[in-house]
Amino acid sequence: MHKIRLSGLKPFSYLGFRMLLGRPAAAKEKGAHSARHGVFLGAILGIGISIVPLYIVIFVSNGMIKGITDRYLETKTGHIQMSIPLDLSEENRVQRIETIEALPGVVSASYEIEGLGLAASTKCSTSAQIRGLDESITSDRGYREYIEIDAGDLFPQKENEVVLGRYLAKTLGVEIGETVSLMTLRETEGEEILPKLSIFRVAGIVSSGYRELDANWFIIHSRVARRILSSDMAYSYIGIKTKDPYGPDLDDIMNNVKKLYPEALVRPWRDIEQSLFKSFSSTRSMLVFIMAIAGIVAAVNLSSVLTTFVMEHRKEIAVLRSFGVSRKQTMLIFLLGGTVTGIIGCISGSAVGVAISLCINHLLSAIQTLIDFFTKLFSPSSQAITLLNPDYYLERIPISMNLRYIVFILCSGILVSMIVSLIPAFRSSSIAPAELIRHD
């Protein structure tokens, strides 16, 4: 008997696909062909389905985190903050702002005072974050991009006017033209801390599109904030905007500011909102970890399918061995079959996952329409169900698509499929031609 000598990839490819997906040779095996297809199509489907939510979680969570981060950076925190004394003269403050704006990479710089107070209306009272801003903030492109004016003005035109965040206005139950009281604490010359009551007329109601920011904003002119807040109860700083807050130049700009004013505390946005963004990152990592486990389970299912296939087709494998196919060649056939199954599953799952991620806002809108329709149809008096409540999430999910993630997920999925195929591949290589005698 002459032994078959196989070399190159084509013979392995042919034998692998012929055995795993080809039509059975014996007529008595009627129905085995479709069953065989079903087993491997099920493995492909399992891998593809497990990858789809992984893409959605990564791209949607990255988009949500970036969308929230951008709102913090452009409307509140700034890219870099340089602290200054509250009692610093206006001339000195303006001079510092002009010097900083002249630095390479700096787009703008603005003055802000932050403090806490108790806002009250005729209906209720609540804590408020006092933001004393200069009128120059209205020309800030990033600020205007993310701020939506619900009513009135973007900035208080008079010293007795205030612009409220959307949800603070809702909490107080006030509208344009109504008055609100603000109670703050000031330290007197005798080092006594006394309350100070100020009355403001609501000149505007604005929103950043994110509830956590809008819930406490009490925006007044910086001159007023300096009068009603003491140095112990407020934080005064120059907010610096750069061309790219995520780029490598941010640290260089920060170092240049430190060289100009070594006595000042200069911090990047990563340090200012460190706890918040760590919370975002840890939540995303946990979700990705859970989805990755689902993908590994699907890959293990592929290993189980191949192992079962080997056990049920020992006779066919023994025939191959009897014609001279070596152990190594037998193992490569099944390793190739498992890898190709993983490749098809990963590619199809990636295509569906990317497509759903890109259309997620439209899909959520369609699902929300269906929910509203059936809720009104079957339970008109019940409370409406909202998928993404804008009170707690962004009103629209910004999708952050990154090619590196796609390549990484594809390569990882294919690699895992290849690894889990090793066990059934080794089992197939251990089947000897003597299995033919045992079956006979």
Secondary structure, 3 states (H helix, E strand, C coil): CCCCCCCCHHHHHHHHHHHHHCCCCCHHHCCHHHHHHHHHHHHHHHHHHHHHHHHHHHHHHHHHHHHHHHHHHHHHHCCEEEECCCCCCHHHHHHHHHHHHCCCCEEEEEEEEEEEEEEECCCCEEEEEEEEECHHHHHCHHHHHHCEEEEECCCCCCCCEEEEEHHHHHHHCCCCCCEEEEEEEEECCCCCEEEEEEEEEEEEEEECCCHHHHCCEEEEEHHHHHHHCCCCCEEEEEEEEECCCCCCHHHHHHHHHHHHCCCCCEEEHHHHCHHHHHHHHHHHHHHHHHHHHHHHHHHHHHHHHHHHHHHHCHHHHHHHHHCCCCHHHHHHHHHHHHHHHHHHHHHHHHHHHHHHHHCHHHHHHHHHHHHHHHHHHHCCCCCCCCCCCCCCCCCCCCCCCCHHHHHHHHHHHHHHHHHHCHHHHHHHHCCCCCHHHHHC
